[in-house]
Amino acid sequence: MADDQPGRRAIALASGQEGIVDVDELRECGFSTDAISRKARSGWLHRVHQGVYAVGTTNLSRDARFVAAVKACGPHAALGPLASAAYWNFFDRLEGDVDVFARHTRSRSRPGIRVRRSSLLQRRDLVERSGILVPKPTFTLAALAAIVHAGTLRRAIRRALSLQRTSLPDLLRMADRFGSSRGIRALRGVLAGDAVPTRSELEDTVLALILDAGFEQPDVNQSLTIGGRTVIPDFRWPAERLIVEADGAKWHDNPIARADDLRRQALLEAHGETVLRISWREATLERAAFVARLATAGGSRRDDSSWRIAR
């Protein structure tokens, strides 16, 4: 029937936007202001923010919340650095309000939305996803540097490098473009120090522990070929022939994985490597004991280092 056309168009549009539409889009689909009000009263539309609706559900995904927040801030708005870092999977989760870059001067923070401004954000820094603008990964990280601690920034950069969403040259060029903006000194410090891609949160935690304890930077996830077999130690100091393996429960806490770990360790030890294993518990609650084990095994410290791990 002809009366169903606006609804079908709205459903089709919302399906590509995480289930979210705004008032202007509903009007383009053929709804009048009165029709929108009736659909909201009937439960077919659910108000998320002023002028922004979810079609047919109140159970919003994380990305639906992102789309709704950006649409609420106008057509030229984009995800903010925290939300875009979560969108690109540089964070495992995002808690609290969704931050949004808004160009419209009348856009203000409100429940569920934190508005940010950036004079550096340009159209070339943005991509369109699910009907909204999202900062590209490299810009996201540079903007993130102004609002998070160095450790959080380091983890985000390592995750981005591991996912191959950016590169060190791209980040350095972005740092040059940002100049002396807030946080760029911290960004350069991470890039000059230990911005090495890891493969998990545990590996990242272990690498931070190693470096904070003053040990030399190890090779990270560099492959070795032994007897025709390729193995990839988590962390290795070639000169000392010393390896640290991070045993996360996600990948190692099952009989098959444990048996494979034993075979891999035997292969490495037969090749003359010393292998230390570290669990999540040790990396978080028994840090001093692991640092002592690593030092005893021959881990070399930087000449100018002092131990900064709390005992």
Secondary structure by P-SEA (a helix, b strand, c coil): cccaaaaaaaaaaaaaccccccaaaaaaacccaaaaaaaaaaccbbbccccbbbcccccccaaaaaaaaaaaacccccccaaaaaaaaccccccccbbbbbcccccccccccbbbbbbccccccccccccccccccaaaaaaaacccccaaaaaaaaaaaaaaccccaaaaaaaaaaaccccaaaaaaaaaaccccccccaaaaaaaaaaaaacccccccbbbbbcccbbbbbccccccccbbbbbbcccccccaaaaaaaaaaaaaaaaabbbbbbbcccccccaaaaaaaaaaaacccccccccccccc
